[in-house]
Amino acid sequence: MTGWTSTPRLAGCDENWVENLSYLLAKYNWSENLHPIVNKLSNGERLSIADGHILYSHTSLNEVGHLANLAKLSRYGNSVFFNSNVHVNQTNICVLACRFCAFRRSKKQADSYALSIDEYLEEIEKYSGLIDEVHSVGGLHPDWDVSFYEKLISAAKRKYPDISIKALTAVEIKHLSNKSNINFTETLKRLKKAGLDSLPGGGAEILNDDVRGIICNGKESSDEYLQIHREAHTIGLPSNATMLFGTIESINDRLVHMDKLRNLADEYRLLQCFVPYPFLPDSTRLPQAQLATSNEILRTIAVSRLMLDSVPHIKAYRMNIGDEVAELALNYGADDIDGTVRQESIMHLAGAKSSLDYGIFQMAKLVKDAGFVPVKRNTTYTKFSSVKLEPPKRAKRLKIIQ
């Protein structure tokens, strides 16, 4: 493997990406109604929400995808990123009951669980030789405050100092702050001191409080989500952000969501990756959802890449959309497919069918099959290594005695 490094703010992005994009765009003929958008992109100008509506309604999905793919190529060339991680969901017990969630359980339900610190470490131990990141999100446990998570994270860091801890969504941070009677900044500082390396970004759903009141009533408000990520950035914690689409939101809601996130990213340049993923309906309680098609998933990923100029990475989250659509999405503006994951509950309980037993070879093959160069990264996009696609060695077989 050939390795290189970057800064958390650049996150591996070519500093000259605007110039690169201008050069690439000039090589093609574009539909007339896209000319104003192409001109803006060529000049490094931010697209407006009105431009986003044009991209969403443009008759040719392939042309929008091609535009987004060039925007990606301008930043990273043919590189596509993944990491070696495992998901350890520390508890499914939650004081909330979001209508789109198939994971949540009450404390009294037979299949509820809450990992002790030792049990959490045992889960990491199963994969410790294969991973460099633990991704941990879970329910809002009624008895756990910030001190529990300080002990959990510091214990994991002591035992596995080389494994990055990406944990706790904004609503979890809010819950811990409330339980501990301290503000968001103090909560984040204490968790960072304990060893927290970054925030995963889940729970953004749609940053429209009217929509949130229906699909996830009781969670943090749109402003609180942005505030928590902003305060993480002020103390040097990188974060990511998600968007759940295909529930009851409008196209305009999606575009306003993207606009709020890019404005946040402008401030500290530590919002590293945007993860748009569609609602999955199994075992959930949202019959009015408008379930996204594969075409809509690809278009949303493409529009995300073109709108979010200040966010370096766009993820095709294969845990949610599946390997086939994720592979296509790499030609529609996505440059990241997350990681090996190893085990996962939240998406799979809602109906995801993606494989959980991928290693570096399978991840690299997915990228190569899409026509790109596989690159293994760390959690915060500061360390990279190119991957040579070599199948795992097969065990030697004994000769059969004739």
Secondary structure, DSSP 8 states (H G I E B T S, - for coil): --EEE--TTTTT--TTHHHHHHHHHTTS---GGGHHHHHHHHTT----HHHHHHHHH-S-HHHHHHHHHHHHHHHHTTEEEEE-EEE---B-B-S---TT-SS-B-TTSTT--B--HHHHHHHHHTTTTT-SEEEE-----TT--HHHHHHHHHHHHHH-TTSEEEE--HHHHHHHHHHHT--HHHHHHHHHHHT--BB--TT-S-S-HHHHHHHSTTS--HHHHHHHHHHHHHTT--EEEEEEESSS--HHHHHHHHHHHHHHHHHHS-EEEEEEEE---TT---TT-----HHHHHHHHHHHHHH-TT--EEB--HHHHHHHHHHHHTTTT--EEEE------HHHHTT----S---HHHHHHHHHHTTSEEEEE-TTS-EEEE----------------
